[in-house]
Amino acid sequence: MGNLRRQWKWPAGKSRSAMRPGLREKELTMKAFVNCFKSFIRDEEGATATEYAVMLALIIVISLAGISALGEKVSDVFVDIESAMP
């Protein structure tokens, strides 16, 4: 919070007494959110994490498709075996 207070400046023409109570906290919170979002966009690690998330999602989708396709074939094999038994 100390770092955030150093970065924040009062709007031009406004004084602390002119602002409503609680408004300063909302502005600080919003400013902190915007700063965090901007640093996340600029940061290369955020892009890397997104790439890993996309790769993981693709692996999961492909695995589920493979398991469902394989499951149907295995089921057909067991049905064939069951029908061949007396």
Beta strands, then each sheet from edge to edge (+ up, - down):
end
